[in-house]
Amino acid sequence: MDPQDAGRVKFDFEASLKPSRPKGLPKFLQVDRCVNRLFASLIVRAVLGTSVRPNHLTVAAFVISAAGAAAFLGGTHRSFILAAVLLYAGTVLDGADGMLARTRNLCTRSGAYLDLSLDRVTDFLVLGGMVTGYYFQSGRRGFYILSLFGLAAYMLQIILYYLEREYRGLRTGPGASGDFRGLVYLGIFVFALVDRLDIVISILLCVPALAIPYRLVRIVIDKRPADPSPPPPAAP
């Protein structure tokens, strides 16, 4: 879309969100849409009439979030505050890229793949930086080792989520995973500000303990969509 044409596009907040929003989404998950996406919409409005494209916001979100992950390694409350601010800025930008793409009709599979890939790298860097930074501050070695196993389990349950989608033949999800991720990063922001990273780490340790068995059970009991019928043989 030409930037001049983009400038004439009217921004619609609801239309900029994922179209398949689940009706039964728990209220606490909707915090991402009511808080993070509200700030993201301000960015979309600001760049709507410019040459900024969704992938630009995706890469910017990754760079800022990676800087936030590195800031955790300072191991002090001041560095945690800096990390929290950078991570929240990255979270808002990460929400704005998809909203801009839907508003300007620039949604592509390559853009979605870039976004998903960088999100997963960001998750690894942020969680690793957070638990290591807390260890530098507290010196709790046992808790640090447990947190590293929890980090591995957290990434495992994300892999199982995508494997389940592949198994069930799904291309687009209900949007709940994005809302959950936004809620997690909002929680990291709050607990980093109050210097209680141990609380958010403990909460995240419980997530894979519940999610991994749930994903495995669903793969076993859910009926996979039927494979498409093979095409008829070509006429001789």
BELZILIN-V902246 format. One record per pair of residues at least 12 apart in sequence whose ideal C-beta (glycine too) atoms are under 7 Angstrom apart, sorted by the first residue. I is the first residue (numbers start at 1). J is the second residue. Records with the same first field share a line. If there is no record, write none. Layout:
# BELZILIN-V902246
I=J + J
This chain:
# BELZILIN-V902246
1=104 + 105 + 106
3=49 + 50 + 51
6=48 + 49 + 104
7=48 + 49
9=48 + 103 + 104
11=44 + 45 + 48 + 103
13=41
15=102
16=41 + 44 + 99 + 102 + 103
17=33 + 37 + 99
18=175 + 178
20=172 + 174 + 175
21=175
22=174 + 175 + 176
25=176 + 179
29=176 + 179 + 180 + 183
30=179
31=183 + 186
32=179 + 182 + 183 + 186
33=179
35=186
36=91 + 92 + 95 + 182 + 186
37=95
39=92
40=92 + 95 + 96 + 99
41=99
43=92 + 93 + 96
44=96 + 99 + 100 + 103
47=100
48=103
53=106
54=97 + 98 + 100 + 101 + 106 + 111
55=111 + 114
57=93 + 96 + 97 + 100
58=97 + 114 + 115 + 118
60=93
61=90 + 93 + 94 + 97
62=118 + 122
64=86 + 89 + 90 + 93
65=86 + 87 + 90 + 122 + 126
66=122 + 125
67=86
68=83 + 86 + 87 + 90 + 126
69=125 + 126 + 129
70=129
71=83 + 86
72=129 + 130 + 132 + 133
73=129 + 132 + 133 + 136
74=133
75=133 + 136 + 137
76=137
77=195
79=133
80=133 + 192 + 195 + 197
81=192 + 193
83=192
84=189 + 192 + 193
87=126 + 185 + 188 + 189
88=189
91=182 + 185
94=119
95=182
97=115
98=115
120=158
124=155
127=151 + 154
128=151
130=188 + 197 + 201
131=144 + 147 + 148 + 151 + 201
134=197 + 198 + 201
146=205
147=201
150=204 + 205 + 208
153=208 + 212
154=204 + 207 + 208
156=208 + 212
157=207 + 208 + 211 + 212 + 215
160=212 + 215
161=177 + 215
164=215 + 218 + 219
167=219 + 224
168=222 + 224 + 225
169=225
187=200
188=200
